[in-house]
Amino acid sequence: MFWTSYLLAVLAIVLAWPVPILLSRAQWPARSPFTAMLLWQAIALAGGLSMIGAMLVYGLEPIGDNLLAGLRGLAGMVLFNAPTTALGFWHLFALSAAALLTAHLVFTLLLTYYRIERQRRRHRELLALLASPSTDGPGTVVINHDSPVAYCLPGGARSVTVLSDGLMAALEPAELRAVLIHENAHLSQRHHLLLWAFAAWRQALPWLPTTRLAQESVSTLIEMLADDVALKTESKATLIKAIAIVASGPAGVPGGRVAFNGGDLPSAEAGAAGISTAGISTAGISAAGMVDAGLQGSPGSASSAGTTMSRVRRLLSPQEPLPAPLRALVLAGCLLLLAVPTALLIVPGLLG
């Protein structure tokens, strides 16, 4: 148990610092964004499991030879008033930290979901009053605004794509189709769920710089995935032109994010709602938890401009996807990341 806790602690540190930094700086994710997305998820899950597991195993070390035995001993102390003299101060501290961190992560995940859902509901009510149906397809509405704005509001059967008059006037039919296909890709691939999870991770651990890197990288990757779907039916030139037109919107409406109360959406609320401040898109994730068309970055956002540049560069200088053997290697690494902490925690108890 002693060495297991240290191995888990080392794994947690590696996944919390050097690995995310190296991955965020790598060039290959743009070649295979889906594979990179899976790797980011594996890093987040394995890192959290290792962090909590290291503290839990260390805390239980005096009362069990493995995790299961230690948990049985802890249950006896809590439920049946068994003596606790075997646990020293640091063991009790580690157990308390593991319990508090677990509760904090779960609570933040649920709180972020509640905030997003509440703001989506409010935004949906505003759209019912201010938007009109579009002839471009079911589930599409139009708002009266001169700036190019496009985003989608997830909600299962109630999901809707929102376009502005300014956007429809500025884009050619093929470019508008690319925007709509891009938006539908966000909805069909459930990108808002990924953004919710990584936004909650960043909210829970804002002191950890890699949570910001992970959220921004995942936000960029989902835009690339949506671009790839649009490219199946529209040309690269069409998509690039659409990005350029929407990105040329006036700076008075940062990122195309329009709050229907007459002002821009506050960034603090956007962050609380799981907004992707990476700004990869026209509205990024709005304070209503919306995924936007991904065709404009916030003029005042460096990360947004960087993501837009990455997407345009990817379209202008396309590279071949990662070879199948390399993708298989990354996927194997994902499975290994999840298997190692799980095995360290569970296997000793099963063998004992």
N, C-alpha and C positions, 0 to 999 in steps of 0.2 A: 504493500500500500504506500509506503514511504516513497519508493522510487517511482511508483505510478503517478503520484501527485506531482513530482518534479518533472517527469516526462510530459505530463499534460500542461504544466505551467510553461515549459519551454515551447511546446507547440502553440499555446495560446499567444505567447509573445511574438513568435515568428509570424503567425497569421494576423496579428494586430498591427505589425509595423513593417518589416521589410517586404513581405510578400505583396500586400496591397500596393505599396509604393512602386515596386518593380512592375506589377501588372498594369498600373495606371499609366506608366511611362512607355509600355511596350507598344509596338506598331502592329503586331499581328492581330489584335482583336478586331480591327477594322476589316480584316480579310475574312474573318469568320465570327461575326458578332454573336451568333447563337451559342457557339461553343464557349466564347468568352463570358457570356451571360451565365451559363451553367457553372463556370469556374468561380465567378464572383459569388454566386449563391452557395457553393460548397465552402468557400473561404469563410463566409459569414456564419453559416451553420456550424462548421467545425470549430471556428474560433470561439463562438459562444459556448459550445458544449465543452471545449477544453478549459475555458476560463472557469466556468462553474464547476466542472468536474474536478479540477485541480484543488480548489478550495474544499469541496465536499470530501474528497478522498483523504486529504490531509487532516481534516477535522475528525474523520471517523477512524483514523489509523490506530488509536489506542484501544478501540473496542471491537475490532474485527480484522481478520486477515484479508478481507476483500470487501468490495462495496456492499454486496448483499448482506454479508454478516454484520458489517458496520451499521447498515440501516436497520437490521433486526435489533441490534443492541440499542440504537438510538430510540427506536420505537418502544423498547422496554423502559427506557428512562422517561420518555414523555408520557406514555400511557399507563405504566404500572409502577411508577415511582422507584425504579431501580436506581441504585447508587450512581452518582455522576462523578465520583472522585477520580476516575480514570482519565477524565478529560481535563487537560490543563487550560490555561488562559488562552493560548494561541489556537488551540483546537476549537474552543468555543467561539473564538473570534472568527475563525475560518468558516465554521458552520453557519454562523450568523450572517457573514458576508455572502456566502453562497445563497442562502435563503433570501436575503434582501435583494441581491442582484437578479435572481430569478423572478421575484415578484415585481421588481422594477421594470424588467424587460417585458414581461407579460402585460403589466399595467400600461406601459407606454404604447405597446402595440394596440391594445384595445382603445386607449384614449385617442390615439391618432386616427384610428378607424372611425370613432364616434365623431370627431371633429370634421373629418372629411365628409362623412355621410350627412351631417347637419348642414354643412355649407353647400353640398350638392343639392340638398332638398331646397334650401333657400334660393339657390341659383335656378333650379328647375321652376320654381314658382315665378321668378322674375321673367324667365323665358316665356312662360305661358302668357304673361301680360304684354311683353315687349317684342316678341319674335313672331314671324309669320312663316307658314310652311313654304318650303322651297320646291320648285319643280324638278330639281336635280336628283330626286330620289326620296324614298320613304326614310323617315328618321332624320331628315335634314331641315333645319330652319334658318331663317335669315334675320339678322338684326340690322337696324338702320344706323350705320356708322361708316364714316368716310375712310377710316384706316383699315388696312387689310388685316382681318382677324379670322382665324379658323381654329377651332378646337372641338374636341368631343367630350361629352359629359357621360361617363359610364353609369349604367344603372340597369343592367340586365335587359329585359324587354323594353325598358323605358330609355335606353341609351339614345343619345341624340347628337348629331353633328351640327355645329353652329358656324355659320358663315356670315360675313358682313357684306353690306352693299359695296363697300370700297374694294373688297377682295374680288367680288364677282365682276366688277367693272374693270379691274386691272388685269385679270387673267383671261387668256384665250381658253376656248373650250377644252383643249387637250390638257392645258395646265390645271384647269379646275378639276378635271377628272383625276389628275395625279394627286391633287390635294385630298379629294374624297376617298380615293383608294388608300392613301396614306392613313387617313383617319380611321377608315374601316379596319385597317390592319391593327391599329392600336386597340380597337375594341375586340376584334375577333381573337387576338393573341393575349388578351387580358393583361396588357402592360400596366394598367393601373394597380394591379395587385402587387407586382414587383416593386413599383414605385412606393406603394404604401409600406411594404416591409422594410425597404432600405431607408425610407424617410423616418420610420419609427426607430430603426437602429441608430440613426444619427441623432434623433431627439433624445434617445435613452443615454447615449454616450457622446455628448457633444465635445467633450474634452479629448476624445480620441480622433486625431486628424484623419485617420484612415476611413472613418465613417463618412466624412465629406468626400474623400476620393472615391469611395465605393458608390455613393449616391450619384455623384456626377458622372462616373463612368457608366453606370447602369442606365442613367437617363440618356446618355449619348448612344449607347448600344441599341436601345429600343427605337430611337429615331433611325438608326441605320437599318434595323430590321424592317421598319415600316417603309423606308426608301426602297429596300430590295423588293418588297411586294409591289410597290408602284412601278418599279422598273420592269416587271413582268409584262405589263401592257403598254407602258408609255416609255418614250425615249429618254435617254440621259439629258439630252439638250432641253427637253420639255421640263424635266424636273429641276434642272439647274436654273432655268429661266424663272420658274415659279418661286424658287428659293430667293433669287435675287430681287424679284418684284416685291415679295412680301417683306423681305428684310429692309426694303427701302422705305418702309412706313415712317411716318413722322415720329420724332423722338418724344413727343408729348404723350404718347401712349406706349410706355415701355413694354417691349415684348409683345405688343398687340393685346396686352391684358386689359380688358375693359371692365371696370366695376360699374354696374348699372345704377349706382348711386351718384354717378357723375365724376368719380375719381378713379385713379388707378388702384389696383388691389394692393393693400399693404403687404410688404414683404414679410413682416413678422408673422402675420396671420397665414401667409402662404407657407412659410416654413412649418408652422404649427399644424397645418393641414396636410403636410406631406408633399408640399410643392417641390417640384424639381427646379431649384434655383440654378441648376446648371444651365438653364435657359436654352436648351437645344431647340426649342420650337417657338412658334409664334406666340404661344401663351404658356409655354412650358407646361407645368401643371398649375392650374389656376388655384386660387384660394378655395374654389369649390371642388377641388380634387379633379380637375379636368385635364385631360391629355390633349394638347393642341395639335394642330396640323403639322407642327414640326417644321414650319417653313420660315420662321423668323426668330432671331434671337433678340433679347432685350438690348436696346441700344446702349444702356448704361451698364450692362453686365459683361465683365471680362470673360467669365466662364461661358456665357451664352455665345459671345462672339467667337470664342475658341471652338465651341462645338459646331457652330455653323460653318466655320472655316474647315474643320475636320471633315464634315459631310461633303462640302463642295470639293475639297481636295480629293476625297475618295471617289467622287463621281468624275472629276476631270482626269485623274490618274488612276484608273482602276487597276487592281492587282488580282491575280488569281487567288481563289480561296485556298486556305491551308490544305495541303495534301491529306488524303484520307488517313494515312498512318499517323500523321501529327495530330489530327483531330481525335483519333482513337486514343492517342497517348494522353491528350488533355482530359478526355472523358475518363480514362483510367485513373488519372490523377485526382479527378473529382471524387470518384468512388473511394479512392484510397484516403483522401482527406476525411471523408465521413466515416470510413471503416476504422481508422486507427484510434481515434478517441473512444469510439463506441466499444471496440475490442478491449482497450485498456481498462474501461470501466466495468464491462460485463463479463468478459471471458474468465478472468480469475475466479469469480464467484461460481461460474458454471462448472469449471474444472475442479474447484475445491469441494 
